[in-house]
C-alpha cells in the first residue's frame, strides 16, 4: 500500500483470493475476511477524491457486514482479472455479478461497467466518509 493511503481508507484490502465459494481477503489492519458469493448484495465502483489522487476502487458489499474495498495495489489471486486500473475494476465488478447475479449495481457503477467511462469521482473526503458510512 502506498504511504499516502496508509490508515486513511476504510475497508481497504491488501490481498484477496477469489474462489468458487467466495472471497478470502486480508484487510490493511491485518483482519481476515471471508465473504461467500451468496452473501454479496452489491458492488460499487468509484474514484477516490482528488486529495487521494482519484484512484479507482471497487467496494464489494455483503450481508455479513464485511465490505471489501479493492484498490489498484490489492493483490488478487485465484481468478485472472483483465487489465489494470479502471479496466481491472470493470473486470472485478463483472466477476462479482458473474458469481452472484442478484448482486445490485447502483446506476453509476452500472454506467461504468456498460461503457468505457471512468467510475464516478467522489469530490472530497467528506463525501468519501459519507459513502463509507452507508456501507457500514
Helices and strands as residue ranges (DSSP letters): G 3-5, E 13-18, E 22-27, E 32-36, G 37-39, E 40-47, G 50-52, E 56-62, E 68-71, E 75-77, H 85-99, E 104-105, H 107-114, E 120-121, H 125-135
